[in-house]
Amino acid sequence: MRRLTVPVLGLLCACSSARPKTDAAADAPAAHRGLYAVLVTPRGSVEARLFEDDAPKTVADFAARARRGDFDGTPLARAVPGFIVQGGVRSADAALELEASAGRGFRKEGRLAAPSQPGGSVPGQFFFTLAPLPWLDGRNAVFGEVTSGFEVLAAAAAGPRAELDASGGFLDRPQAPLMLDAVRIEERR
């Protein structure tokens, strides 16, 4: 019988104690805790983590409207490929304070933000970015980011749309808009 030399024996021991292969999902970092919006549509769900610390007033307004069901049954009525998908409810409320936070700009796709108007952000309105849009930094309140379902938004913007209204103003209304069945707010711990 042949004897194993020390280096070969050491190699065998190292191999036998190696970690077993694991599922990639198990090695992935844990999901962020916090407040999430889940937009349920006929084409799939979109989840967004809300930035409560950066835009507390905008998040509170959005979450209150979602909990009341204000967005349920409404369309994402504006869509521009490579730019944004926008939805919301018409509101006569006063503008919300514009909450622009350093570091939470539009340097990556999938940001959730409130459009601005003179005096602040438009309550009840929101949009998702489909591309990095750094020129919007400081102009709109970024109050969340898409964590899953981005492809649903991109597909919604890819369909045919009416680009201009009768007077030549931008309309960007999808011919078959993505409808929101429900918008749920979830606290994840």
PyMOL CGO cylinders between C-alpha atoms (Angstrom):
from pymol import cmd
from pymol.cgo import CYLINDER

trace = [
    CYLINDER, 0.00, 0.00, 0.00, 1.22, 3.42, -0.91, 0.3, 1, 1, 1, 1, 1, 1,
    CYLINDER, 1.22, 3.42, -0.91, 1.58, 6.09, 1.74, 0.3, 1, 1, 1, 1, 1, 1,
    CYLINDER, 1.58, 6.09, 1.74, 0.16, 9.58, 1.23, 0.3, 1, 1, 1, 1, 1, 1,
    CYLINDER, 0.16, 9.58, 1.23, 2.63, 12.33, 1.67, 0.3, 1, 1, 1, 1, 1, 1,
    CYLINDER, 2.63, 12.33, 1.67, 1.87, 15.21, 4.00, 0.3, 1, 1, 1, 1, 1, 1,
    CYLINDER, 1.87, 15.21, 4.00, 1.14, 17.77, 1.22, 0.3, 1, 1, 1, 1, 1, 1,
    CYLINDER, 1.14, 17.77, 1.22, -1.38, 15.45, -0.44, 0.3, 1, 1, 1, 1, 1, 1,
    CYLINDER, -1.38, 15.45, -0.44, -3.01, 14.63, 2.90, 0.3, 1, 1, 1, 1, 1, 1,
    CYLINDER, -3.01, 14.63, 2.90, -3.28, 18.38, 3.67, 0.3, 1, 1, 1, 1, 1, 1,
    CYLINDER, -3.28, 18.38, 3.67, -4.94, 18.98, 0.31, 0.3, 1, 1, 1, 1, 1, 1,
    CYLINDER, -4.94, 18.98, 0.31, -7.49, 16.23, 0.95, 0.3, 1, 1, 1, 1, 1, 1,
    CYLINDER, -7.49, 16.23, 0.95, -8.36, 17.69, 4.36, 0.3, 1, 1, 1, 1, 1, 1,
    CYLINDER, -8.36, 17.69, 4.36, -8.78, 21.17, 2.93, 0.3, 1, 1, 1, 1, 1, 1,
    CYLINDER, -8.78, 21.17, 2.93, -11.12, 19.89, 0.22, 0.3, 1, 1, 1, 1, 1, 1,
    CYLINDER, -11.12, 19.89, 0.22, -13.28, 17.95, 2.62, 0.3, 1, 1, 1, 1, 1, 1,
    CYLINDER, -13.28, 17.95, 2.62, -13.80, 20.95, 4.88, 0.3, 1, 1, 1, 1, 1, 1,
    CYLINDER, -13.80, 20.95, 4.88, -14.64, 23.35, 2.06, 0.3, 1, 1, 1, 1, 1, 1,
    CYLINDER, -14.64, 23.35, 2.06, -18.05, 25.03, 2.22, 0.3, 1, 1, 1, 1, 1, 1,
    CYLINDER, -18.05, 25.03, 2.22, -20.72, 23.32, 0.18, 0.3, 1, 1, 1, 1, 1, 1,
    CYLINDER, -20.72, 23.32, 0.18, -22.10, 25.24, -2.75, 0.3, 1, 1, 1, 1, 1, 1,
    CYLINDER, -22.10, 25.24, -2.75, -25.12, 27.31, -1.82, 0.3, 1, 1, 1, 1, 1, 1,
    CYLINDER, -25.12, 27.31, -1.82, -28.00, 28.81, -3.70, 0.3, 1, 1, 1, 1, 1, 1,
    CYLINDER, -28.00, 28.81, -3.70, -27.14, 32.27, -5.08, 0.3, 1, 1, 1, 1, 1, 1,
    CYLINDER, -27.14, 32.27, -5.08, -30.26, 33.72, -3.45, 0.3, 1, 1, 1, 1, 1, 1,
    CYLINDER, -30.26, 33.72, -3.45, -29.05, 32.57, -0.04, 0.3, 1, 1, 1, 1, 1, 1,
    CYLINDER, -29.05, 32.57, -0.04, -25.78, 34.45, -0.55, 0.3, 1, 1, 1, 1, 1, 1,
    CYLINDER, -25.78, 34.45, -0.55, -27.55, 37.63, -1.69, 0.3, 1, 1, 1, 1, 1, 1,
    CYLINDER, -27.55, 37.63, -1.69, -27.72, 40.47, 0.83, 0.3, 1, 1, 1, 1, 1, 1,
    CYLINDER, -27.72, 40.47, 0.83, -30.90, 40.67, 2.88, 0.3, 1, 1, 1, 1, 1, 1,
    CYLINDER, -30.90, 40.67, 2.88, -33.60, 43.00, 1.59, 0.3, 1, 1, 1, 1, 1, 1,
    CYLINDER, -33.60, 43.00, 1.59, -33.58, 46.48, 3.04, 0.3, 1, 1, 1, 1, 1, 1,
    CYLINDER, -33.58, 46.48, 3.04, -35.94, 47.04, 5.91, 0.3, 1, 1, 1, 1, 1, 1,
    CYLINDER, -35.94, 47.04, 5.91, -38.37, 49.89, 5.79, 0.3, 1, 1, 1, 1, 1, 1,
    CYLINDER, -38.37, 49.89, 5.79, -41.47, 51.12, 4.06, 0.3, 1, 1, 1, 1, 1, 1,
    CYLINDER, -41.47, 51.12, 4.06, -42.33, 49.76, 0.59, 0.3, 1, 1, 1, 1, 1, 1,
    CYLINDER, -42.33, 49.76, 0.59, -44.96, 50.54, -2.02, 0.3, 1, 1, 1, 1, 1, 1,
    CYLINDER, -44.96, 50.54, -2.02, -46.24, 47.58, -4.05, 0.3, 1, 1, 1, 1, 1, 1,
    CYLINDER, -46.24, 47.58, -4.05, -48.01, 48.60, -7.25, 0.3, 1, 1, 1, 1, 1, 1,
    CYLINDER, -48.01, 48.60, -7.25, -50.13, 45.70, -8.48, 0.3, 1, 1, 1, 1, 1, 1,
    CYLINDER, -50.13, 45.70, -8.48, -50.95, 45.77, -12.21, 0.3, 1, 1, 1, 1, 1, 1,
    CYLINDER, -50.95, 45.77, -12.21, -52.38, 43.27, -14.71, 0.3, 1, 1, 1, 1, 1, 1,
    CYLINDER, -52.38, 43.27, -14.71, -48.87, 43.02, -16.22, 0.3, 1, 1, 1, 1, 1, 1,
    CYLINDER, -48.87, 43.02, -16.22, -47.02, 42.32, -12.96, 0.3, 1, 1, 1, 1, 1, 1,
    CYLINDER, -47.02, 42.32, -12.96, -46.09, 44.07, -9.74, 0.3, 1, 1, 1, 1, 1, 1,
    CYLINDER, -46.09, 44.07, -9.74, -43.62, 46.88, -9.15, 0.3, 1, 1, 1, 1, 1, 1,
    CYLINDER, -43.62, 46.88, -9.15, -42.04, 47.27, -5.72, 0.3, 1, 1, 1, 1, 1, 1,
    CYLINDER, -42.04, 47.27, -5.72, -40.35, 50.43, -4.51, 0.3, 1, 1, 1, 1, 1, 1,
    CYLINDER, -40.35, 50.43, -4.51, -38.53, 51.14, -1.26, 0.3, 1, 1, 1, 1, 1, 1,
    CYLINDER, -38.53, 51.14, -1.26, -39.66, 54.51, 0.10, 0.3, 1, 1, 1, 1, 1, 1,
    CYLINDER, -39.66, 54.51, 0.10, -37.12, 57.02, 1.46, 0.3, 1, 1, 1, 1, 1, 1,
    CYLINDER, -37.12, 57.02, 1.46, -38.86, 58.07, 4.68, 0.3, 1, 1, 1, 1, 1, 1,
    CYLINDER, -38.86, 58.07, 4.68, -35.77, 59.81, 6.05, 0.3, 1, 1, 1, 1, 1, 1,
    CYLINDER, -35.77, 59.81, 6.05, -35.08, 61.84, 2.90, 0.3, 1, 1, 1, 1, 1, 1,
    CYLINDER, -35.08, 61.84, 2.90, -38.61, 62.90, 1.95, 0.3, 1, 1, 1, 1, 1, 1,
    CYLINDER, -38.61, 62.90, 1.95, -40.88, 62.35, 4.97, 0.3, 1, 1, 1, 1, 1, 1,
    CYLINDER, -40.88, 62.35, 4.97, -43.70, 64.65, 3.82, 0.3, 1, 1, 1, 1, 1, 1,
    CYLINDER, -43.70, 64.65, 3.82, -43.81, 63.25, 0.29, 0.3, 1, 1, 1, 1, 1, 1,
    CYLINDER, -43.81, 63.25, 0.29, -43.68, 59.64, 1.56, 0.3, 1, 1, 1, 1, 1, 1,
    CYLINDER, -43.68, 59.64, 1.56, -46.42, 60.38, 4.12, 0.3, 1, 1, 1, 1, 1, 1,
    CYLINDER, -46.42, 60.38, 4.12, -48.67, 61.94, 1.44, 0.3, 1, 1, 1, 1, 1, 1,
    CYLINDER, -48.67, 61.94, 1.44, -48.10, 59.07, -1.01, 0.3, 1, 1, 1, 1, 1, 1,
    CYLINDER, -48.10, 59.07, -1.01, -48.60, 56.38, 1.67, 0.3, 1, 1, 1, 1, 1, 1,
    CYLINDER, -48.60, 56.38, 1.67, -51.80, 58.01, 3.00, 0.3, 1, 1, 1, 1, 1, 1,
    CYLINDER, -51.80, 58.01, 3.00, -53.28, 58.18, -0.51, 0.3, 1, 1, 1, 1, 1, 1,
    CYLINDER, -53.28, 58.18, -0.51, -52.31, 54.56, -1.20, 0.3, 1, 1, 1, 1, 1, 1,
    CYLINDER, -52.31, 54.56, -1.20, -53.84, 53.36, 2.07, 0.3, 1, 1, 1, 1, 1, 1,
    CYLINDER, -53.84, 53.36, 2.07, -57.09, 55.19, 1.23, 0.3, 1, 1, 1, 1, 1, 1,
    CYLINDER, -57.09, 55.19, 1.23, -57.14, 53.49, -2.18, 0.3, 1, 1, 1, 1, 1, 1,
    CYLINDER, -57.14, 53.49, -2.18, -56.78, 56.77, -4.10, 0.3, 1, 1, 1, 1, 1, 1,
    CYLINDER, -56.78, 56.77, -4.10, -54.48, 55.17, -6.73, 0.3, 1, 1, 1, 1, 1, 1,
    CYLINDER, -54.48, 55.17, -6.73, -56.49, 51.95, -7.15, 0.3, 1, 1, 1, 1, 1, 1,
    CYLINDER, -56.49, 51.95, -7.15, -58.00, 51.72, -10.64, 0.3, 1, 1, 1, 1, 1, 1,
    CYLINDER, -58.00, 51.72, -10.64, -55.99, 54.66, -12.00, 0.3, 1, 1, 1, 1, 1, 1,
    CYLINDER, -55.99, 54.66, -12.00, -53.72, 54.52, -15.06, 0.3, 1, 1, 1, 1, 1, 1,
    CYLINDER, -53.72, 54.52, -15.06, -50.07, 55.35, -15.45, 0.3, 1, 1, 1, 1, 1, 1,
    CYLINDER, -50.07, 55.35, -15.45, -51.31, 57.99, -17.85, 0.3, 1, 1, 1, 1, 1, 1,
    CYLINDER, -51.31, 57.99, -17.85, -48.00, 59.38, -19.12, 0.3, 1, 1, 1, 1, 1, 1,
    CYLINDER, -48.00, 59.38, -19.12, -45.18, 57.33, -20.57, 0.3, 1, 1, 1, 1, 1, 1,
    CYLINDER, -45.18, 57.33, -20.57, -42.05, 58.42, -22.42, 0.3, 1, 1, 1, 1, 1, 1,
    CYLINDER, -42.05, 58.42, -22.42, -39.63, 55.65, -23.49, 0.3, 1, 1, 1, 1, 1, 1,
    CYLINDER, -39.63, 55.65, -23.49, -36.20, 56.10, -21.93, 0.3, 1, 1, 1, 1, 1, 1,
    CYLINDER, -36.20, 56.10, -21.93, -37.50, 58.88, -19.68, 0.3, 1, 1, 1, 1, 1, 1,
    CYLINDER, -37.50, 58.88, -19.68, -40.46, 58.36, -17.29, 0.3, 1, 1, 1, 1, 1, 1,
    CYLINDER, -40.46, 58.36, -17.29, -43.74, 56.64, -16.52, 0.3, 1, 1, 1, 1, 1, 1,
    CYLINDER, -43.74, 56.64, -16.52, -46.11, 58.88, -14.53, 0.3, 1, 1, 1, 1, 1, 1,
    CYLINDER, -46.11, 58.88, -14.53, -49.33, 58.34, -12.61, 0.3, 1, 1, 1, 1, 1, 1,
    CYLINDER, -49.33, 58.34, -12.61, -51.35, 59.72, -9.77, 0.3, 1, 1, 1, 1, 1, 1,
    CYLINDER, -51.35, 59.72, -9.77, -54.62, 61.36, -8.91, 0.3, 1, 1, 1, 1, 1, 1,
    CYLINDER, -54.62, 61.36, -8.91, -55.78, 64.89, -9.61, 0.3, 1, 1, 1, 1, 1, 1,
    CYLINDER, -55.78, 64.89, -9.61, -55.65, 66.92, -6.45, 0.3, 1, 1, 1, 1, 1, 1,
    CYLINDER, -55.65, 66.92, -6.45, -56.54, 70.44, -5.43, 0.3, 1, 1, 1, 1, 1, 1,
    CYLINDER, -56.54, 70.44, -5.43, -54.25, 70.15, -2.40, 0.3, 1, 1, 1, 1, 1, 1,
    CYLINDER, -54.25, 70.15, -2.40, -51.57, 72.75, -1.79, 0.3, 1, 1, 1, 1, 1, 1,
    CYLINDER, -51.57, 72.75, -1.79, -48.09, 71.87, -3.03, 0.3, 1, 1, 1, 1, 1, 1,
    CYLINDER, -48.09, 71.87, -3.03, -45.91, 69.81, -0.72, 0.3, 1, 1, 1, 1, 1, 1,
    CYLINDER, -45.91, 69.81, -0.72, -42.56, 71.21, 0.33, 0.3, 1, 1, 1, 1, 1, 1,
    CYLINDER, -42.56, 71.21, 0.33, -39.92, 70.19, -2.23, 0.3, 1, 1, 1, 1, 1, 1,
    CYLINDER, -39.92, 70.19, -2.23, -37.74, 67.64, -0.44, 0.3, 1, 1, 1, 1, 1, 1,
    CYLINDER, -37.74, 67.64, -0.44, -34.54, 67.29, -2.44, 0.3, 1, 1, 1, 1, 1, 1,
    CYLINDER, -34.54, 67.29, -2.44, -31.93, 65.26, -0.60, 0.3, 1, 1, 1, 1, 1, 1,
    CYLINDER, -31.93, 65.26, -0.60, -28.25, 65.16, -1.47, 0.3, 1, 1, 1, 1, 1, 1,
    CYLINDER, -28.25, 65.16, -1.47, -27.27, 61.69, -2.64, 0.3, 1, 1, 1, 1, 1, 1,
    CYLINDER, -27.27, 61.69, -2.64, -30.80, 60.70, -3.64, 0.3, 1, 1, 1, 1, 1, 1,
    CYLINDER, -30.80, 60.70, -3.64, -30.84, 62.24, -7.05, 0.3, 1, 1, 1, 1, 1, 1,
    CYLINDER, -30.84, 62.24, -7.05, -31.58, 60.82, -10.46, 0.3, 1, 1, 1, 1, 1, 1,
    CYLINDER, -31.58, 60.82, -10.46, -28.17, 59.37, -11.29, 0.3, 1, 1, 1, 1, 1, 1,
    CYLINDER, -28.17, 59.37, -11.29, -29.68, 55.91, -11.78, 0.3, 1, 1, 1, 1, 1, 1,
    CYLINDER, -29.68, 55.91, -11.78, -32.85, 54.50, -13.31, 0.3, 1, 1, 1, 1, 1, 1,
    CYLINDER, -32.85, 54.50, -13.31, -35.83, 53.41, -11.25, 0.3, 1, 1, 1, 1, 1, 1,
    CYLINDER, -35.83, 53.41, -11.25, -36.19, 56.45, -9.02, 0.3, 1, 1, 1, 1, 1, 1,
    CYLINDER, -36.19, 56.45, -9.02, -39.67, 57.24, -7.68, 0.3, 1, 1, 1, 1, 1, 1,
    CYLINDER, -39.67, 57.24, -7.68, -40.31, 60.95, -7.46, 0.3, 1, 1, 1, 1, 1, 1,
    CYLINDER, -40.31, 60.95, -7.46, -42.98, 63.64, -7.17, 0.3, 1, 1, 1, 1, 1, 1,
    CYLINDER, -42.98, 63.64, -7.17, -43.17, 66.17, -10.00, 0.3, 1, 1, 1, 1, 1, 1,
    CYLINDER, -43.17, 66.17, -10.00, -42.64, 69.78, -9.04, 0.3, 1, 1, 1, 1, 1, 1,
    CYLINDER, -42.64, 69.78, -9.04, -44.63, 72.93, -9.58, 0.3, 1, 1, 1, 1, 1, 1,
    CYLINDER, -44.63, 72.93, -9.58, -44.00, 76.48, -8.37, 0.3, 1, 1, 1, 1, 1, 1,
    CYLINDER, -44.00, 76.48, -8.37, -43.95, 76.27, -4.59, 0.3, 1, 1, 1, 1, 1, 1,
    CYLINDER, -43.95, 76.27, -4.59, -43.08, 72.59, -4.24, 0.3, 1, 1, 1, 1, 1, 1,
    CYLINDER, -43.08, 72.59, -4.24, -44.05, 69.04, -5.21, 0.3, 1, 1, 1, 1, 1, 1,
    CYLINDER, -44.05, 69.04, -5.21, -47.39, 68.09, -6.72, 0.3, 1, 1, 1, 1, 1, 1,
    CYLINDER, -47.39, 68.09, -6.72, -49.37, 66.06, -4.17, 0.3, 1, 1, 1, 1, 1, 1,
    CYLINDER, -49.37, 66.06, -4.17, -50.94, 62.86, -5.48, 0.3, 1, 1, 1, 1, 1, 1,
    CYLINDER, -50.94, 62.86, -5.48, -48.67, 62.68, -8.54, 0.3, 1, 1, 1, 1, 1, 1,
    CYLINDER, -48.67, 62.68, -8.54, -45.61, 60.46, -8.96, 0.3, 1, 1, 1, 1, 1, 1,
    CYLINDER, -45.61, 60.46, -8.96, -43.26, 59.21, -11.65, 0.3, 1, 1, 1, 1, 1, 1,
    CYLINDER, -43.26, 59.21, -11.65, -40.64, 56.51, -12.14, 0.3, 1, 1, 1, 1, 1, 1,
    CYLINDER, -40.64, 56.51, -12.14, -37.47, 57.22, -14.10, 0.3, 1, 1, 1, 1, 1, 1,
    CYLINDER, -37.47, 57.22, -14.10, -36.51, 54.82, -16.88, 0.3, 1, 1, 1, 1, 1, 1,
    CYLINDER, -36.51, 54.82, -16.88, -32.93, 56.08, -17.25, 0.3, 1, 1, 1, 1, 1, 1,
    CYLINDER, -32.93, 56.08, -17.25, -30.42, 58.13, -15.28, 0.3, 1, 1, 1, 1, 1, 1,
    CYLINDER, -30.42, 58.13, -15.28, -31.65, 61.76, -15.40, 0.3, 1, 1, 1, 1, 1, 1,
    CYLINDER, -31.65, 61.76, -15.40, -29.14, 63.81, -13.38, 0.3, 1, 1, 1, 1, 1, 1,
    CYLINDER, -29.14, 63.81, -13.38, -30.43, 67.08, -14.84, 0.3, 1, 1, 1, 1, 1, 1,
    CYLINDER, -30.43, 67.08, -14.84, -33.56, 66.56, -12.67, 0.3, 1, 1, 1, 1, 1, 1,
    CYLINDER, -33.56, 66.56, -12.67, -31.52, 66.63, -9.43, 0.3, 1, 1, 1, 1, 1, 1,
    CYLINDER, -31.52, 66.63, -9.43, -32.90, 69.22, -7.02, 0.3, 1, 1, 1, 1, 1, 1,
    CYLINDER, -32.90, 69.22, -7.02, -35.98, 69.88, -9.17, 0.3, 1, 1, 1, 1, 1, 1,
    CYLINDER, -35.98, 69.88, -9.17, -38.22, 67.03, -7.93, 0.3, 1, 1, 1, 1, 1, 1,
    CYLINDER, -38.22, 67.03, -7.93, -38.62, 65.17, -4.65, 0.3, 1, 1, 1, 1, 1, 1,
    CYLINDER, -38.62, 65.17, -4.65, -37.03, 61.71, -4.95, 0.3, 1, 1, 1, 1, 1, 1,
    CYLINDER, -37.03, 61.71, -4.95, -38.91, 59.58, -2.44, 0.3, 1, 1, 1, 1, 1, 1,
    CYLINDER, -38.91, 59.58, -2.44, -38.15, 56.00, -3.43, 0.3, 1, 1, 1, 1, 1, 1,
    CYLINDER, -38.15, 56.00, -3.43, -36.48, 53.52, -5.75, 0.3, 1, 1, 1, 1, 1, 1,
    CYLINDER, -36.48, 53.52, -5.75, -37.67, 50.45, -7.63, 0.3, 1, 1, 1, 1, 1, 1,
    CYLINDER, -37.67, 50.45, -7.63, -36.45, 47.21, -6.07, 0.3, 1, 1, 1, 1, 1, 1,
    CYLINDER, -36.45, 47.21, -6.07, -38.31, 44.84, -8.42, 0.3, 1, 1, 1, 1, 1, 1,
    CYLINDER, -38.31, 44.84, -8.42, -40.58, 45.02, -11.45, 0.3, 1, 1, 1, 1, 1, 1,
    CYLINDER, -40.58, 45.02, -11.45, -38.66, 47.65, -13.40, 0.3, 1, 1, 1, 1, 1, 1,
    CYLINDER, -38.66, 47.65, -13.40, -39.33, 45.68, -16.60, 0.3, 1, 1, 1, 1, 1, 1,
    CYLINDER, -39.33, 45.68, -16.60, -43.09, 46.25, -16.10, 0.3, 1, 1, 1, 1, 1, 1,
    CYLINDER, -43.09, 46.25, -16.10, -42.52, 50.02, -16.19, 0.3, 1, 1, 1, 1, 1, 1,
    CYLINDER, -42.52, 50.02, -16.19, -40.18, 49.86, -19.18, 0.3, 1, 1, 1, 1, 1, 1,
    CYLINDER, -40.18, 49.86, -19.18, -42.72, 47.79, -21.13, 0.3, 1, 1, 1, 1, 1, 1,
    CYLINDER, -42.72, 47.79, -21.13, -45.49, 50.26, -20.25, 0.3, 1, 1, 1, 1, 1, 1,
    CYLINDER, -45.49, 50.26, -20.25, -43.47, 53.06, -21.86, 0.3, 1, 1, 1, 1, 1, 1,
    CYLINDER, -43.47, 53.06, -21.86, -42.61, 51.04, -24.96, 0.3, 1, 1, 1, 1, 1, 1,
    CYLINDER, -42.61, 51.04, -24.96, -46.18, 50.83, -26.34, 0.3, 1, 1, 1, 1, 1, 1,
    CYLINDER, -46.18, 50.83, -26.34, -47.79, 53.22, -28.80, 0.3, 1, 1, 1, 1, 1, 1,
    CYLINDER, -47.79, 53.22, -28.80, -48.86, 56.58, -27.41, 0.3, 1, 1, 1, 1, 1, 1,
    CYLINDER, -48.86, 56.58, -27.41, -50.35, 59.91, -28.38, 0.3, 1, 1, 1, 1, 1, 1,
    CYLINDER, -50.35, 59.91, -28.38, -47.38, 62.23, -28.13, 0.3, 1, 1, 1, 1, 1, 1,
    CYLINDER, -47.38, 62.23, -28.13, -49.04, 65.64, -28.63, 0.3, 1, 1, 1, 1, 1, 1,
    CYLINDER, -49.04, 65.64, -28.63, -52.46, 67.11, -27.88, 0.3, 1, 1, 1, 1, 1, 1,
    CYLINDER, -52.46, 67.11, -27.88, -54.52, 69.13, -30.39, 0.3, 1, 1, 1, 1, 1, 1,
    CYLINDER, -54.52, 69.13, -30.39, -52.65, 72.35, -29.55, 0.3, 1, 1, 1, 1, 1, 1,
    CYLINDER, -52.65, 72.35, -29.55, -49.20, 70.76, -29.92, 0.3, 1, 1, 1, 1, 1, 1,
    CYLINDER, -49.20, 70.76, -29.92, -48.53, 70.36, -26.19, 0.3, 1, 1, 1, 1, 1, 1,
    CYLINDER, -48.53, 70.36, -26.19, -46.85, 67.23, -24.87, 0.3, 1, 1, 1, 1, 1, 1,
    CYLINDER, -46.85, 67.23, -24.87, -49.35, 64.57, -23.92, 0.3, 1, 1, 1, 1, 1, 1,
    CYLINDER, -49.35, 64.57, -23.92, -47.41, 61.29, -23.99, 0.3, 1, 1, 1, 1, 1, 1,
    CYLINDER, -47.41, 61.29, -23.99, -50.59, 59.32, -23.23, 0.3, 1, 1, 1, 1, 1, 1,
    CYLINDER, -50.59, 59.32, -23.23, -50.28, 55.54, -23.82, 0.3, 1, 1, 1, 1, 1, 1,
    CYLINDER, -50.28, 55.54, -23.82, -52.98, 54.09, -26.07, 0.3, 1, 1, 1, 1, 1, 1,
    CYLINDER, -52.98, 54.09, -26.07, -53.23, 51.14, -23.66, 0.3, 1, 1, 1, 1, 1, 1,
    CYLINDER, -53.23, 51.14, -23.66, -52.06, 52.60, -20.32, 0.3, 1, 1, 1, 1, 1, 1,
    CYLINDER, -52.06, 52.60, -20.32, -50.84, 50.39, -17.52, 0.3, 1, 1, 1, 1, 1, 1,
    CYLINDER, -50.84, 50.39, -17.52, -53.60, 50.31, -14.90, 0.3, 1, 1, 1, 1, 1, 1,
    CYLINDER, -53.60, 50.31, -14.90, -52.96, 50.15, -11.17, 0.3, 1, 1, 1, 1, 1, 1,
    CYLINDER, -52.96, 50.15, -11.17, -55.19, 47.47, -9.65, 0.3, 1, 1, 1, 1, 1, 1,
    CYLINDER, -55.19, 47.47, -9.65, -53.93, 48.41, -6.20, 0.3, 1, 1, 1, 1, 1, 1,
    CYLINDER, -53.93, 48.41, -6.20, -51.12, 50.22, -4.43, 0.3, 1, 1, 1, 1, 1, 1,
    CYLINDER, -51.12, 50.22, -4.43, -50.22, 48.65, -1.09, 0.3, 1, 1, 1, 1, 1, 1,
    CYLINDER, -50.22, 48.65, -1.09, -47.91, 50.05, 1.57, 0.3, 1, 1, 1, 1, 1, 1,
    CYLINDER, -47.91, 50.05, 1.57, -45.87, 47.47, 3.49, 0.3, 1, 1, 1, 1, 1, 1,
    CYLINDER, -45.87, 47.47, 3.49, -43.58, 47.85, 6.49, 0.3, 1, 1, 1, 1, 1, 1,
    CYLINDER, -43.58, 47.85, 6.49, -40.72, 45.32, 6.19, 0.3, 1, 1, 1, 1, 1, 1,
    CYLINDER, -40.72, 45.32, 6.19, -38.70, 44.49, 9.27, 0.3, 1, 1, 1, 1, 1, 1,
]
cmd.load_cgo(trace, "trace")
